[in-house]
Amino acid sequence: MAKEIKKLAFVLSTNGLENDDRVRKEVISIQKNGGYEIKIFAKVTENKYKEGVTSYGTPYKLIYLKTRDIFSSSRFLIFKIMEMYFRLRRELKQYDLIWCADDGMFIFPLLIRKIRIIWDLHEIPILFLKNSITRQLFHFIERQCDLIIHANQFRLKYLLEEKIVSQPRKHIIIRNFPDREFINSTLLPNSYYIIKKWLKGTKYVYLQGISADSRYPYNSVASILSTTDYKIIITADKVDEDVNKKLQVEFAEAYFNRVYFTGMLDQLYTPSIIKEAVFSMVFYNINTPNNRYCEANRFYQSLVFGVPVICGCNEPMKEMIDNYHCGIALESDGSNVYKIKAAIKKILDNYSYYKNNAAIIKDVLIWDDKYISDVIQKLECGPNRK
């Protein structure tokens, strides 16, 4: 007897579908598992209505929101998500399962009835930690959900310690490891041959996602420029203007000659750049729980190609470094540029040691379709609400 095909809606807020690597991996794994017809409904940076198909073959609808024209950037988020809910409410009634792939999508599990719900928390839901009322609201949403997914055990442990989780059996962990499609990608960005010509065969360090101050862009770039003669490839459009000016003043021609900004790249175009890097660096300040317990794509994406990483003291990354010695975890979060310089010197003085360890661990850090098949199996075991 043929397996019944059910309908699954992915509902999320993201900068861009092709840049959201976790959603891509989850959707592909569900497709491989079979049994679900999938469509993505997304609020993205560009506020316009659009329908199409992703590069991995999944239909999508981008949602235009009037409230985003009225309220700037992150203001009045609740009104924007409410508008998104009311625009999608009728259409979502035809689905068997709704996968809410963002902490900001809490309106959907809060208001939707008679449809199974997975809440995939890409971030710690800080909104619900404010007071006893918001905690009770989280508990209500928790009862409405069939399963709640977290990106690492440190985030779940934090929520347990904060007593925001009341039904631990509903909470599961799916780490943000790269999948084989990412690892095996042979796609080249349009600028690939320009970059190769610019490199002229010289060594380089790979940096990704360092636009925000919380990721210490100045410390990252300055420590490399002042400690090595390597070039730097950064997959971003630019750094903050104040950081840019500071680097220009301090390093002058070295900054212009040795730093290349590729602009934003779709995830599957980055392996061609990552795999030949000498090392990479990943920093997040630890001023917020989300930063402290980060589950960074860019951390695993370097290691999976055997590229050693220097990172901060953030527990998820530090645990990996301490266990496998595939790079160096600082005592600080990256706020101390002198400690970064010392780590660069140490990693280069003992490069074959760290490089060999990174090459060994790469087979441990691969996304497994079983993560998602286990989720589907839990759902099929029966109702998991209340």
C-alpha positions as CSV (number, residue, x, y, z in Angstrom):
1,M,0.0,0.0,0.0
2,A,1.4,3.4,-1.0
3,K,2.4,5.7,1.8
4,E,0.0,8.6,2.4
5,I,1.6,11.9,1.4
6,K,1.0,14.6,4.0
7,K,1.5,18.4,3.6
8,L,4.1,20.2,5.6
9,A,4.5,24.0,5.8
10,F,7.8,25.6,6.8
11,V,7.1,29.0,8.4
12,L,10.1,31.2,9.1
13,S,11.8,34.6,9.2
14,T,15.2,34.7,7.6
15,N,17.7,37.0,5.8
16,G,17.3,34.9,2.7
17,L,16.3,31.3,1.9
18,E,19.4,30.4,0.0
19,N,21.5,31.6,2.9
20,D,19.5,29.7,5.6
21,D,21.6,26.6,5.7
22,R,19.8,24.9,8.6
23,V,16.4,25.2,6.8
24,R,18.0,23.8,3.6
25,K,19.4,20.8,5.5
26,E,16.1,20.1,7.3
27,V,14.0,20.4,4.2
28,I,16.3,18.1,2.1
29,S,16.3,15.5,4.9
30,I,12.5,15.5,5.1
31,Q,12.3,15.1,1.4
32,K,14.6,12.1,1.6
33,N,12.6,10.6,4.4
34,G,9.5,10.8,2.2
35,G,5.8,11.1,3.2
36,Y,5.6,14.9,3.1
37,E,4.9,17.5,0.4
38,I,6.7,20.7,1.5
39,K,6.2,24.4,1.0
40,I,8.1,27.2,2.6
41,F,6.4,30.4,3.7
42,A,9.0,33.1,4.7
43,K,9.5,36.6,5.8
44,V,12.8,37.7,4.3
45,T,14.9,40.9,4.4
46,E,13.4,42.2,1.1
47,N,9.8,43.0,1.8
48,K,8.0,41.8,-1.3
49,Y,5.6,39.1,-2.4
50,K,7.2,36.4,-4.5
51,E,6.6,32.7,-5.3
52,G,9.2,30.3,-6.7
53,V,11.3,27.2,-6.1
54,T,14.5,27.0,-4.1
55,S,17.8,25.7,-5.5
56,Y,17.0,22.5,-3.7
57,G,13.7,22.1,-5.4
58,T,11.2,23.3,-2.7
59,P,8.3,25.6,-3.6
60,Y,8.2,28.8,-1.5
61,K,6.2,31.9,-1.0
62,L,7.7,35.1,0.3
63,I,5.3,37.3,2.3
64,Y,4.9,41.0,1.8
65,L,3.9,42.8,5.1
66,K,2.4,46.3,5.2
67,T,3.6,46.6,8.8
68,R,7.2,46.4,7.7
69,D,6.7,49.5,5.6
70,I,5.2,51.3,8.6
71,F,7.6,50.2,11.3
72,S,11.3,50.3,10.7
73,S,13.7,47.4,11.1
74,S,13.1,45.4,14.3
75,R,10.5,47.7,15.9
76,F,7.1,46.3,16.7
77,L,8.0,42.8,15.6
78,I,4.8,41.4,17.2
79,F,2.6,43.4,14.8
80,K,4.6,42.1,11.8
81,I,4.4,38.4,12.9
82,M,0.7,38.9,13.6
83,E,0.1,40.2,10.1
84,M,2.1,37.3,8.7
85,Y,-0.1,34.9,10.7
86,F,-3.4,36.4,9.4
87,R,-2.1,36.4,5.8
88,L,-1.3,32.7,6.1
89,R,-3.9,31.4,8.5
90,R,-6.4,30.3,5.8
91,E,-3.8,28.7,3.6
92,L,-2.1,26.8,6.5
93,K,-5.4,25.1,7.4
94,Q,-4.8,22.6,4.6
95,Y,-1.5,21.4,6.1
96,D,-0.9,18.4,8.3
97,L,2.2,19.7,10.0
98,I,3.7,23.2,10.5
99,W,7.4,23.5,11.2
100,C,8.0,27.0,12.7
101,A,11.7,27.5,12.0
102,D,12.5,30.6,14.2
103,D,11.9,31.7,17.8
104,G,10.1,34.8,16.4
105,M,7.4,32.6,14.8
106,F,5.9,31.9,18.2
107,I,2.5,33.4,17.1
108,F,1.9,30.3,15.0
109,P,2.1,27.6,17.7
110,L,0.3,30.1,20.0
111,L,-2.8,30.5,17.8
112,I,-3.0,27.5,15.5
113,R,-5.3,24.7,16.5
114,K,-5.8,21.1,15.2
115,I,-2.6,21.0,13.3
116,R,0.6,19.4,14.5
117,I,3.4,21.9,15.3
118,I,7.2,21.7,15.5
119,W,8.9,24.7,16.9
120,D,12.5,24.8,15.8
121,L,14.3,27.4,18.0
122,H,17.2,28.7,16.0
123,E,17.9,31.1,18.9
124,I,17.2,31.1,22.6
125,P,13.7,32.6,23.0
126,I,14.8,35.5,25.2
127,L,11.5,37.2,25.0
128,F,9.9,34.6,27.3
129,L,12.5,35.1,30.0
130,K,11.4,38.6,31.0
131,N,9.0,37.8,33.8
132,S,6.6,35.2,35.2
133,I,3.8,36.1,32.7
134,T,6.0,35.6,29.6
135,R,7.3,32.3,31.2
136,Q,3.7,31.1,31.5
137,L,3.1,32.1,27.9
138,F,6.0,29.9,26.9
139,H,4.6,27.0,28.9
140,F,1.3,27.4,27.1
141,I,3.0,27.4,23.7
142,E,5.1,24.4,24.8
143,R,1.9,22.5,25.5
144,Q,0.6,23.4,22.0
145,C,3.7,22.0,20.3
146,D,4.4,18.4,19.5
147,L,8.2,18.9,19.6
148,I,10.6,21.8,20.2
149,I,14.0,21.6,18.6
150,H,17.2,23.3,20.0
151,A,20.6,23.7,18.2
152,N,22.7,22.4,21.1
153,Q,22.5,21.0,24.6
154,F,23.9,24.1,26.1
155,R,20.9,26.1,25.0
156,L,18.5,23.6,26.4
157,K,20.4,23.3,29.6
158,Y,20.2,27.1,30.0
159,L,16.4,27.1,29.5
160,L,16.1,24.2,32.0
161,E,18.2,26.2,34.6
162,E,16.0,29.2,34.0
163,K,13.0,27.0,34.6
164,I,11.3,28.0,31.4
165,V,11.0,24.4,30.2
166,S,8.2,22.5,31.9
167,Q,8.0,19.4,29.6
168,P,11.5,18.2,28.8
169,R,10.3,15.1,26.9
170,K,9.2,17.4,24.1
171,H,12.6,19.0,23.6
172,I,15.3,17.5,21.3
173,I,18.7,18.6,20.0
174,I,19.8,18.8,16.4
175,R,23.3,20.2,16.0
176,N,24.1,22.5,13.1
177,F,26.6,20.3,11.3
178,P,27.2,20.7,7.5
179,D,25.6,18.2,5.2
180,R,27.2,16.2,2.4
181,E,25.6,18.4,-0.2
182,F,27.5,21.3,1.3
183,I,30.7,19.3,1.6
184,N,30.5,18.0,-1.9
185,S,29.5,21.2,-3.6
186,T,31.6,22.2,-6.5
187,L,29.8,25.5,-7.2
188,L,32.0,28.5,-7.8
189,P,31.0,32.1,-7.0
190,N,31.1,34.5,-9.9
191,S,34.2,36.2,-8.3
192,Y,36.1,32.9,-7.9
193,Y,38.7,33.5,-10.6
194,I,39.0,37.1,-9.7
195,I,39.8,36.0,-6.1
196,K,42.4,33.4,-7.4
197,K,44.1,36.1,-9.5
198,W,44.1,38.4,-6.5
199,L,45.6,35.7,-4.3
200,K,48.5,35.1,-6.7
201,G,49.1,31.8,-5.0
202,T,49.5,33.3,-1.5
203,K,48.1,31.9,1.7
204,Y,44.9,33.3,3.2
205,V,42.7,33.2,6.3
206,Y,38.9,32.7,5.9
207,L,36.4,34.8,7.8
208,Q,32.7,34.8,7.5
209,G,29.9,36.7,9.1
210,I,31.9,39.4,10.9
211,S,29.8,42.4,10.1
212,A,28.3,42.8,13.6
213,D,30.3,44.3,16.5
214,S,29.4,41.3,18.6
215,R,31.6,39.2,16.3
216,Y,34.7,41.3,16.9
217,P,35.5,42.3,13.2
218,Y,38.3,44.7,14.2
219,N,40.0,42.2,16.4
220,S,39.7,39.5,13.8
221,V,41.2,41.4,10.9
222,A,43.8,43.4,12.9
223,S,45.2,40.3,14.6
224,I,45.8,38.6,11.3
225,L,47.3,41.7,9.5
226,S,49.6,42.4,12.4
227,T,50.8,38.8,13.1
228,T,51.1,37.2,9.6
229,D,51.7,38.2,6.0
230,Y,48.6,36.2,5.0
231,K,45.7,37.6,3.0
232,I,42.1,37.5,4.3
233,I,39.0,36.5,2.4
234,I,35.8,37.7,4.1
235,T,32.4,36.5,2.8
236,A,30.5,39.7,3.5
237,D,29.8,43.0,1.8
238,K,31.8,45.1,4.3
239,V,32.5,45.6,8.0
240,D,31.0,48.4,10.1
241,E,32.1,51.8,8.8
242,D,33.8,52.8,12.1
243,V,35.7,49.5,12.0
244,N,36.6,50.0,8.4
245,K,38.0,53.5,9.0
246,K,40.0,52.3,12.0
247,L,41.6,49.5,10.0
248,Q,42.3,51.9,7.1
249,V,44.1,54.3,9.4
250,E,46.1,51.6,11.3
251,F,47.1,49.4,8.4
252,A,46.8,51.7,5.3
253,E,47.9,49.8,2.2
254,A,48.1,46.5,3.9
255,Y,44.4,46.6,4.6
256,F,43.5,47.4,1.0
257,N,46.0,45.0,-0.5
258,R,45.4,42.0,1.8
259,V,41.7,42.0,2.6
260,Y,39.1,40.9,0.0
261,F,35.3,41.1,0.6
262,T,33.4,38.7,-1.6
263,G,29.9,40.1,-0.8
264,M,27.2,37.8,0.5
265,L,27.3,34.3,-1.0
266,D,24.8,31.5,-1.1
267,Q,26.0,28.8,1.3
268,L,26.8,26.2,-1.4
269,Y,29.3,28.6,-3.0
270,T,31.5,29.0,0.0
271,P,33.2,25.5,0.1
272,S,35.4,26.5,-2.8
273,I,36.9,29.3,-0.7
274,I,36.9,27.6,2.7
275,K,38.8,24.4,1.9
276,E,42.0,26.1,0.9
277,A,42.3,28.5,3.9
278,V,45.1,28.1,6.3
279,F,42.8,28.6,9.3
280,S,39.6,30.4,10.3
281,M,38.4,32.4,13.3
282,V,35.0,32.5,14.9
283,F,34.1,35.0,17.7
284,Y,30.9,36.0,19.5
285,N,30.9,38.1,22.6
286,I,29.3,36.4,25.6
287,N,27.1,39.3,26.7
288,T,23.9,37.5,25.7
289,P,22.9,33.8,26.1
290,N,22.4,33.5,22.3
291,N,25.9,34.6,21.6
292,R,27.4,32.7,24.5
293,Y,25.8,29.4,23.4
294,C,26.1,30.0,19.7
295,E,25.8,27.2,17.2
296,A,27.8,28.7,14.4
297,N,27.6,27.3,10.8
298,R,30.9,28.9,10.0
299,F,32.7,27.1,12.9
300,Y,31.7,23.6,11.6
301,Q,32.0,24.5,8.0
302,S,35.7,25.2,8.4
303,L,36.4,22.1,10.5
304,V,34.6,19.8,8.0
305,F,37.2,20.7,5.4
306,G,40.0,20.1,7.9
307,V,40.7,23.8,8.4
308,P,41.7,24.6,12.0
309,V,39.7,27.2,13.9
310,I,40.6,29.8,16.5
311,C,37.4,30.6,18.6
312,G,36.3,32.2,21.8
313,C,35.4,30.7,25.1
314,N,31.8,30.1,24.1
315,E,30.9,26.6,25.5
316,P,29.6,24.8,22.3
317,M,32.8,25.7,20.3
318,K,35.2,25.4,23.3
319,E,33.9,21.9,24.0
320,M,34.6,20.8,20.5
321,I,38.1,22.3,20.5
322,D,39.0,20.8,23.9
323,N,37.8,17.4,22.9
324,Y,39.5,17.2,19.5
325,H,42.3,19.7,19.6
326,C,41.4,20.9,16.1
327,G,42.2,24.5,16.8
328,I,42.5,26.9,19.8
329,A,39.8,28.1,22.1
330,L,40.7,31.4,23.9
331,E,40.2,32.1,27.6
332,S,38.2,35.1,26.5
333,D,35.4,35.5,23.9
334,G,37.6,37.4,21.4
335,S,37.5,40.8,23.1
336,N,41.3,40.7,23.8
337,V,43.2,41.1,20.5
338,Y,46.5,40.2,22.2
339,K,45.2,36.8,23.1
340,I,44.1,36.3,19.5
341,K,47.6,37.2,18.3
342,A,49.1,34.7,20.7
343,A,46.7,32.0,19.5
344,I,47.6,32.7,15.8
345,K,51.3,32.3,16.7
346,K,50.6,29.1,18.5
347,I,48.5,27.6,15.8
348,L,51.1,28.4,13.1
349,D,54.0,27.1,15.2
350,N,52.2,23.8,15.7
351,Y,50.3,23.8,12.4
352,S,50.6,20.2,11.4
353,Y,49.3,19.1,14.8
354,Y,46.1,21.2,14.6
355,K,45.7,20.5,10.8
356,N,45.9,16.7,11.3
357,N,43.4,16.8,14.2
358,A,41.0,18.9,12.1
359,A,41.3,16.4,9.3
360,I,40.4,13.6,11.6
361,I,37.4,15.3,13.2
362,K,35.8,16.3,9.9
363,D,34.0,13.0,9.6
364,V,32.4,13.5,13.0
365,L,30.8,16.8,12.1
366,I,28.4,15.7,9.3
367,W,24.7,16.3,9.3
368,D,22.8,13.0,9.3
369,D,19.4,12.6,7.7
370,K,18.6,10.4,10.7
371,Y,18.2,13.5,12.8
372,I,15.1,14.4,10.8
373,S,13.9,10.8,10.4
374,D,14.0,10.5,14.2
375,V,11.8,13.7,14.5
376,I,9.3,12.2,12.0
377,Q,9.3,8.9,13.9
378,K,8.5,10.7,17.2
379,L,5.6,12.5,15.5
380,E,4.3,9.3,14.1
381,C,4.3,7.6,17.5
382,G,1.1,9.6,18.3
383,P,-0.1,13.0,19.6
384,N,2.5,14.7,21.8
385,R,0.6,17.7,23.0
386,K,-0.5,18.6,26.5
